[in-house]
Amino acid sequence: MNRRYFLLGMTGVAAFASCGRPSKPRLNVYNWSAYVAPDTISNFEAEFGATVRYATYESNEEMLAKVITGNSGWDVVFPTYTRIKPMLDYGLLQPLNHEWLPSLR
């Protein structure tokens, strides 16, 4: 067997094997630095049985540059109100589904 094909084949098998669903749901959060208490993420993960991918940014420009690139993977982002209009213009925001928020009044 040609070694190049063998390595290519093993890479494909490894990639395929890693495509399985994660055992826990994952929430991807992008927020300002120093906005949550140190135990907030771990408490959320324990209470809801989820994994949180949490990253921070230092400026609106940094945040916008990261999310504007397309498939950034963030589920929740906390922009400053001055960035709402540009984010709307780029099609980056989803409306809230009020049915999922029963405590919203």
N, C-alpha and C positions, 0 to 999 in steps of 0.2 A: 504494500500500500504506500502510496506517495505520502511522505511525512506532512507536507503542507496541507493536504486534504484531511489527514487525520487530525491535525491541530484545529483546522477550521471546523471540522465536524464536532470535536469536543467542545469548542467554544459555543457552537450552536446548541449543543445539549445543555451546557451550563446556563446559557441564556434562557432556554426553554424551561429548565427546572426552576429558575428564579422568578418565573412569571406567575407563580401561584398566588392566590389571594392571601393577603396578610391575615394573621390569626385574629387581629383586633382592627376595628375601624381606625382610620387615621384622620386627624384634623390638622390642617396646615395653616398656621397663624403667623402673620407678619405684622409686627407692632413696633411702636416707638420703644426705644430702650428705657429701662427703669420704670415701666408702667404697670408691672404686676409684682406681687409679693413673691419671694423666693419659693414658697411652697404652693403657689396657685396651680402651676402646671401639674405637679405630682398629685395634688388633691383632686384635680379634675380627672386625670387619668384613672385614679383609683375609684372615684365615684361612678364614672361612666364606662369603665372598661375599654377605654380608647387610648391610642397613642397620639401624642401631640408633637408635631414638628413645629418648633417655635423659633423664629428668627426675629431680629430687631434691626431697625434702621435709625439713623441719626438726623436725617433731613427729609423733607418732602421730595426734593429732587432725587435723592437716592431711592426712595420708595417708588416714585413714579417711573424712574428709569428701569427698575427691576420688574415692575408689573406690566409695563407697556410693551415689553418684548414679546408678548404673546402668551404662550402656555407657561405661565410662571408657576403654576401648581398651588397657588395660595387660595385657600377657601375663605379666609377672613383677613381683611386688611383694614387698618385704622388710619385713614387719611385725615388730614386737617380739612376743615370745611372749604378752604380755598382751593382744594384740589378736586372737589366733587365735580365741578363743571368740566375740567379737562378729562377726567376719568369717564364721565358720561359721553363726551364727544368721541372718545376712543372705544366706546362700547365695552368698558371694563367692569361696569357695575350691573348687578342683578337686582330687581325689585325684591323687597321682603315678601315672603309668603306668610301673610298674617294668620293663616290657618295653623301654621307650625308654631305660633307664638300665642298660646291661649291666655297668657297673663297680660298681653298687650292691651292697653285701654286707650 
